[in-house]
């Protein structure tokens, strides 16, 4: 399990205390954890993951990515074309769109 850094791309405030945050990360293993923080990402809790997309690096060894969360920790799982664990992340970039509260 790797621990890539979630780099803030954009944060948009909504009504109330909700905020949409986009982060990018480079996966380093088939199962990674990304921890968001108030200081860096501007949220104290994740309400939902609105999007998880592979922006670069898609090939037979890295076909899809999926994300789940608990607290401020996102678990990112990457799969190959056969549905098994991905084995190559050399050129991969993943964008996560998160709905959180401030």
N, C-alpha and C positions, 0 to 999 in steps of 0.2 A: 504494500500500500504506500503510495506516494503522498506528498503534501505540497502540491503546486500552489503558487500565490495567485489569488484572485485579484487581478488588476482592474481598478475602477475605470470604466469607459464613460459612463454617463449616469447621473442621478436626477430623477424628475420627481418633484413633490406633487402630491395629489391632495384632494380635500381631506381635512382631518390630519391624522398623523401618518398616513400611508405614503410610501415612496416606492417608485420603480427604480431599480438599480440594475445596470448592465455591467457585468464583469467578464473579462476574458482570462483564460488560463491555458497553459500548455500541459497536457497530461504527461505523467512520467511513469505510470503503470496502468494495469488493467482496472484497478480500483483505487481511486484517489480521494482524498478529503481536502476540501477547501473551507477555511474558516473565515467568515466575514466578521468585521468588527465595527463598532460605532465610530471609532476614530477614523478609520480608513474608508468605510463604505456608507456611513451615515444611518445605519439601522441597528435596532436593538433586538429585533426578532424577525424571522422569516415567516410570512403568511402563506406564500405559495411560490413555486417555481413556474413562471409563465412560459419560459422557453429554454431549451437546451439544444444547441445546434453546433455541428461540426463545421467550422468555417474554412478549414484548410487541412490537408493531410489525408483525405479519404482515399483508401485503396483497399485491396483485398484483406490486408492485415488490420485495418482500422475502418470499419464500415459505419458503425453507429455509436452514439453515446446516450446515456440515460442518467438522470440526476434525481436523487431523493434528498430530504433534509431532516435534521433534528436540531432544534435550537438554531444556532447560527452556523452549524456545520453542514456542508453539502457533500454528499458522497456521489462521486462521478464514476460511472462504470462504462468502459469502452469494450465493444465487441467486434470480432472479425466477421468476414462475409459468411462463414459457416455457423455463426451464432456463439462461438467460443470466445474466450478471453482474448482481447487484442494483444498483439506482440510488437507493434511498431508505432512509435509516437514521434518520430524524428521531425516531421513537418506539421504536426497537428496543432490546431488552435481551436478551442471551444469557447463559445459565447453563451453565458447564462444570463437570463433575464429574470429578476427576482422581485416579487412584491413583498415589501417589508414594512415594519412600523418603526417610527423614530423614537 
